[in-house]
Amino acid sequence: TGSSGINAEYGELIRQNMKLLLPLLLLVTPTSAEFTDYRSQYTEALAKFGNKDGIPTSESKEMAAYRYNSFVSFASEVAAINADDSLPFTAENNFLSVLTPEERKSYYGLNISRAVEVDNLVSFTADDFVSAPSTQDFRSKIPAVKDQGSCG
């Protein structure tokens, strides 16, 4: 009867702790309002932009999971931006959304490699600018600002 008393005490201890633990789990567990399933958005974005971005139609499971997680991070940022009523614009998933962070880096900065032949580039040093004036008035050399409508 000694071991059955221990089992009864142990069972009562578990029941008491479960009464305390269950409300905590309910607070921590995400609800449907807090959790967004991005699978359909990912599928749409991949179908729309994947071919243009040169994403292989067949990737390893690890790469596909990494790409999906990158998309979820991007889409979450888009959702956060759109939830901020103080911003005067709306964001959306675009061709960058299906790229991994490493692939997105290729779009950073100015890349003129396709616009200018490398052989024709001219390099300058600080000495080349010594004779330049400290100020210059370009108002007569630049046309007035034009209304570009929705493009500007």
Secondary structure by P-SEA (a helix, b strand, c coil): caaaaaaaaaaaaaaaaaaaaaaaaaaacccccccccaaaaaaaaaaaccccccccccccaaaaaaaaaaaaaaaaaaaaaaacccccccccccccccccaaaaaaacccccccccccccbbbbcccccccccccccccccccccccccccc
